Amino acid sequence: MGVLAGAVLVTAAVVFGPEDGEESVPPAPGPVSRALRAADLGYPASLRDLEALIEDRRERVERHPSDARAWAVLGTAYVEWAGRSADASYYVRAEQALKRSLRAGPDEKGSTTAQVGMARLADARHDFGAAKKWGEEVRARHPEEWAVYPALVEAYDGLGDAASSRAALRRFAALRPGVEALLLTARAHRNMGRAEDAVASARDAADRAQTPEQKVECLYLLGELAWGRGEPQEAVAQYGAALRVDRDHRPSLAGRARAWAALGRADEARRGYEAALADPPRPEYLLELGELYESLGRHAEARDQYERLRTTLSRDQEQGVDHALLRGRFEAAHGEPTAAVALLTAEWARSHRSAAVADALGWALHLSGDSKAALPYAQRAVAAGAQDASYVSHLGAIERALKDYGAARRHLTESLRANPHFSPLEAPAARRALDALDDLPTVLPRGVLPAPAPADESVPPMPARPAPRPATSAPAPAASGPATPEPRRQASAGPPVPRATDGG
């Protein structure tokens, strides 16, 4: 969801400059000019202004079908509209418009805008390899084109290339310091497990926000960060603040519903999810509501949500959106785990190797009965640094299945300490698994001795026994050489963690 919400900001960060000829004069003040200025400054336009811009560019290309720049602006606006409305059919329109721009002629500026738009489109469809290709092509020709760097950050994150993502973010922040750079920085800190730095950057962004759209995204991110820290009351406050700015902000509606569920306010949570699921629904919210119903024992209603989820996933797939990660999570927990393994293994083979994919693949392997194969993926997800409570809980459950009880106890405890309400289904399961470990021994790694018990000062120490005197009847045999201590054996580290290479 963080990626989806971030797309609202960074998709708009494409320079919508005026065209040649009759459009070289800036448009009259109004929604179109506001949308153009918002994009030029790198922040999202309001939905009303964005709608006006789309209608204006559509009229423009009808009059001037060879205007590459207008087609590029229209296509990029379609990408943003699709992300904010959850209507994936606009991705198809965006692709058609952007390709039309690329075919229209030698307009260099229009071509660059269209290529950035193609990178954003590929990110929105979760085709991170294509997004990287388009983005790097623009960067190679125009390294000062700041609009391409958010697209590259998202692409590298999806591919699990943290170093390249941080480099692209640094470049973007140097070229365009401001609210959007601070928000991307906050998300990067969160992904690396730097919670305090993430909050500081998000608050700085909120203080600098100049438009309602910027303010909403900042407050929403502060809500997400509070939720990740296991503070549902604070999360409700931040999501509520975002909704006071934009009462229809669907990510904040869903986030507040999630936090209400954690606080035991099930009826309010249900109503919140229903408000967030305005047509067309976002599939991730359907899954969350279904799991809420299941946790309350309302299984028929849960099945209805899961059926809606399947329909929505199929609809989006027809529009070119790759929901393999979400579908894999759903199938692993509520469908057929072996099907989830196949889906997620294919994602891994496409080099989609983010912490989220590693966690989902490890969990699917575990639920399909292969906990040994699952362990390296779960370890990789946790080692990425995000310290997501669900990732840590999955690792603990896999270690428990492998009878590594000490590590399992440590990770299950850590997950519930980080966020005791991270899932209405999985958090209670983690608590039960931790309780079941109380009667099981902790197996220490080979070569590690337990810590000595603290000394009891009320008991006098035992007197030292005198060392035995050497025998004098016969000389000791000569040593054949210097005594060498036996090398200590290292404990096995388990199966190797999969490396982020094309070979998997």
N, C-alpha and C positions, 0 to 999 in steps of 0.2 A: 504493500500500500504506500510505503514511503516513496518508492520509485514512481508509482502512478501519480501521487500528489506532486512530486518534484517535476514531473513532465509539464504540469500546468505552468510552471515558471519558465523552464528552460526552452520549451517549444516556442514560446513567444519571443525568445531572444534571437530573432532573425530580423535583419534590417529591412524594413519595408519602405524603401526609398521611392521617390517619384519616378515615373517612367519618362521616356523621351517624348518630345512632341507636345501634344496638347495637354498631357498630364504633368509636364515639367513644373507647372505652377502648383504650389501646395493646395490641397483641397480646402474648401471653405470650412470654418470652424464647425464642429459637429461630431457625431459618433465615429465617422470614418477617419477624420483627422486625429481624433483622440486615440483610436486604435493604432494608427500608423505611428504616432508619437510614442505610445506605450512600448511598441515593439522596438522602435529605434533606441529607446532608453533601456531596453532589456527587461521590462516587467510585463505581466499579463494584462491584457485589456479586459474590461468587463464583458460579460456574455452578450449584453445588448450591443455594445460597440463592436464586438467581434462579429456578431450576426450582420450588422450593418456593413462591415468591411467585406464580408463574404458576398453579400448581395451586390455591392459596388464593383468588386472584381469580376463577378460573373457577367455583369452588364458590360464591363470593359472588354472582356475576351470575346463576347459576342460581336462587338463592334470591330475589334482588332484581333482576330484569331491568331495572328503571328506575333503577338506581343509576349515575348518570353518572360519578361519581368512580371507582367500581370498574372500569367499562369503560375509562376513560382510563388507569388504572394498568395494566390488563391489556394494552391495546394498546401502550403504551410499553414494557412488559416484553417483548412479542413482538418489537418492533423491535430491542431489544438482543440478544435471543436469536438472531435471524436473523443479525445482524452477527457475532456471536462463533462461531456454529456453521456459517456459510456455507450454511444451509438457507433458500433464498429463499422457500420456501412460507410461512414465518412472516410474511413481509411482507404477504401476502394476508390472513392472520388479523389482523394488526395493523391494517390498513386497515379491516376490518369492525368490529373492536372500537372503534376511534377514532371512526368515523362513527356507531356506535351511541351512543357517549357524547355526541356533538354533538347527536343527535336526542332524547336521553333527557329533557332538561328544562332548567330555568333555573339549574342549579347552576353558579354563576360560577367557582368554583375548579375543578370538574371540566371545565368548558369550556376554561379556560386550559390545564390540563394536557393535554387532548386536542389543542388547537391546537399546543402545543409538540411533542406527539407526532407530529402530522401534518407539522410542519416537519422533524423528525428522520427520519421515514419517507421524505419526499421527498428529503432529502439521501442517504439510504442507497440509494435507487433512482436516484440521479444526475439527479434532476429539480430542478435548482437554482433555476429560476424559480419553481416552486411552493413550494419551501422558503423562498425570500425572501418570497413573498406571505404565507405563514402566519406566519413569524417577525416580519415588520414589523407585521402586524395585532396580534399580542400586544404588541409593544413600544409601539405607539401607545396602547394602553389601559392597559398595566401596565409602564411603563419600568423599574420596580424588579424585575421578574421575571427574576432572574439566569439561570434555566435556558434562556431563549430565546437568549442571546447566543452560546453555542457553535454552535447551529444556524445562526445568521446568519453567523458567521465562515466556516463550511464552505460555505454557499450563496454568499456573496460571492466566496470563493476560486474556486469552480466557474465563476462568471460572469466571472472576471478583473477584479473590482472590488477592487483592492488597498487603496485608500483607505478604503472602507467596511468592509472586513474588519478593518483595523487599528483603526478607530474602535470597532467592536463588541468587539474583543478588549480594548481599553483599558477599556471599560465593564464587561465581565465581570470583569477583574482588579480593578477598583475595588470591585465588589459582592461578589465571592467570591475574595479572594486565597488562594492555596494551590497545591497540587500541580497541579491541572488547569489553572489559569491559567498556571502556569510551563511546562507541557508545550505548551499552545497557543502561548505566547510563543516557545518554542524552535523550534517548527515555522514560525512567522512569520519568525523570524530566518533560518532555513534557506532559506525561499522568497525572501528578499531578498539571499541570498549572504553573510550575516554569520555565517560558520561559527563563529568564536570565541564570539560572543554566544549562538549556539544551544547550543553545548556547555555554556557556563556556566549557562544556564537549565535545561538538562536535568539537569545534575549537582546543581543546587540542588533540583530537584524530587525526584531520587532520595534526597537526604539527608533530605528532609522526608516521604517516603512513609511512611504509617502502616499500610498493609495490603499483603498479598502482591500483590493485583491492581494496586495503584498501583506497587509496586516493579517488577513485570514490565514495565509500559508504559514506565517511565523507562529501564530497562536496554535494552529493545528500541530505544527512540529513540536512545540512545547508540550502539548498534550500527549503526543506520541512518546516523547522522552520521559514524561512523568509515568506513563503506563509501563514503559520498559523498566523503570526503577521500582515497580511494584507499589505505586502510590495512586490508587484509583480515584481517591477523593480529589487530589490535585489535578489528575487528568480530567475529571469531570469539569473542574473549574476552568481549565484552559480550553477544552473543547467548547464549553458554554460561552466563553469570551469570543471565540471564533464565530460561533453561531449568532452572537449579538451583532456582529458585523455583516454576516451573510447567513441568514436563517436557513438557506437551502444548501449549504455546503455539505455535500454528501459524505465525504471522508470524516468530517467532524461529527455528523449525525451518527455514523457507524462507530466511531471511536468512543463517543459518549455512551452509546448503548453497551459497548463492550465493558466499559468501566462500571456502568450501572449494574450489569450482571455480576461483576466481581463483588459489588457491595450488597448483593442479595436483593436488588430491586428488579426482580425478573419481569414484572409487568411493564415497567418503564423501559427496560432494555428491549423487550419485544416491540413496543411501539416505536422506539427509536430506530430499530432495524427496519421496520416496515416503512418509516419515513425515508430512510436512506435507500430503500430498494424501489424508488420510483422508476417507472418504465423508461428506458430499458435498465434492468438491474445489473449491478456489478457482480460477477460470479463469486468473488471472495466474500462478499457480504452474505450471499446465499448460504455459503458453507458455514459461516459463523453463526447465522441464525439457526440453521439445522442442528448444529452441535449444541447450541443453547437449549433447543427443544429436547434433544436427546438427553442432555444432563438433567432436565426436569422430568424425565419419564414420559414425555409427550411424543411417543415414537411415530404415530401416524403423521403428525404435523412435521416431524423431522424428515420423514420419507418424502413428504410433499416438497419440502425445500430442496432435498437432494435431487429430486426429479427435475425441478426447475433449474437446478445447477447444471445437470446434464444437458438440458435443452439450450441453456445459455452458452455453454462451452461449445456445443456443436454449431450454434449460430455464429459465434465469433470466429470459429475455425474456418467457416465458409468465407469470412471476410479477410482471411490471411493472418489472423492473430494466433500465435503459438502459446497455448495455455498448458503446455506439457507439465510444467512445474506444479501448477494448481491441480490439474487433473491427476497427476501422480500422487500428490498428497491425499486427495480425496479417495482415490482407488485404494491406496495403502490402508487407510483407516476405516473406510466404509464400503469398500467394494472388493476387488480382487488384488491382493498384494503382488502376485506374480505379474499381472498386467502393469502395475505401477513400476515394478523393477524394469520391465521392458521399455516403458516410456522414458524413465529417467536415465537408464543406461544410454538410450539414444541421445538424450540431451547432453550427457557427459561426452559422448563421442563427437558431438558438434562443438566441443570446447566450451560449452556453457557450464563453467566450473566455479560458480559463485558458492559462498558458504551455504546459501539457501538450497541449491541443488545438491551439494554434498550431504547436507543434513537429510533432505528428503529421500535421496537414494539410499543412504545408510538405514534410515528408518524403514523403508520399504523392504530392503533385504532382511532386516531383523524380523519384521512381521511375516515375511514369507518363509521364515525358518532358518535363514543363513546368517546367524549373528556374527560368526567369525569373519565373513566377508564384509559385514556391515561396519565392523569396528573402525577400519582406517578412514572411511568416509565420515563417520561421526566425529572422530578425533580431528579430522581436517576442518570440519565446520566449526568446532569449538576453538581450535587453534587460530582461526582467522581473526579472533579478537573481539567479536561483537558481544560475546557473553549473553546471547539470547537465551532466556530461561528454558525455552522449549528445546533448543539444541543441546543444552547441558543435561536436561532431563532425559533426552533420547540416549545420550552417551551413557548416562548412569544405568538406564534400563538394559542397554546392550551389554554393559559390563556385568550386570547382575546375571544375565542369561549365560554369560561365559564364566560365572562363578568367581569373578574378580571382585569379591565382596567389599574390600576396603575402598577401592576406587569407585565402585557403585554407590556406596554410602556417601562418599565425599561429594560426588557430582549430583546426586539426588538432593542432598542437603543444600548444596550451592544453588541449584535451580529454584528451590522453594524459598530460599532466602532472598534471591534476586527479585522474584515476582511470584508470590504464593498463589496468584489467580491467573497465571499465564494462559490457561485454557480451561473451559468448564468441564471438559472430559479428561484431559491429560494431567492437569494439576492434581485432582483427587487420586488418579491412578499412581502418580509419582509419590504421593503421600502414603498410599497403601503399600507400595513397594518398599519405601523406606522403613515403614513400621515392620514389615516382614523381615527386614535385615537385622532387627535387633537381636534375634536369637541365633544369628549365624556368625561364625568366626570371621575375623579379619585376617586374611592370609598375607603375611609380610613377604615382600620380595626376597629372593635368596641373597644372603650376605648381609641383610639388615637386621640388627638386633633390637628388641624392644628397649625403650628408654628405661633406665633403672628407677625403681621406686624411690620417692623422696625419703631422706634419712629421718628416723624418729629420734629426736634428741633425748627423749626420756629413757632410751635403752642404751646402756654403755656399749661401746664397740667391742667386738670380740678381740681378745689378744691375738697378736700375730703369731703364727706357729713358726718355730725356728726352722731354718733351712737345714735339710739333712747334711751331715758331714760327709765328705767324700771318703770312700774306702781307702785304707792305706795298705791293704794286703797285696794289692796288685795295681800296677799303673793302668790308667785308662788308655784304651786303644787310641792310636793316633787318628785324627780326622783325615779323611781322604781329600778334603778340599774345603773351601769356605762354605759355610752354611748359606743356602739361598732359600728365602721364603717362597712357599708355593704361590704362584700368581693367583690373585683373587678373581673369581669368575664373575663377570658382569651378569646382571639379571637380563633375561630376554626382553627386548622392547616390543615383541609382538610383530604382527605382519606389517610390512612397510606401508606408510601413508602414501596414497596415490599421488604422483607428481603431476603438476599442471603442465603436461606436455601433450602434444597431439596424439601420442600413443596411449594416453590414459594411464 
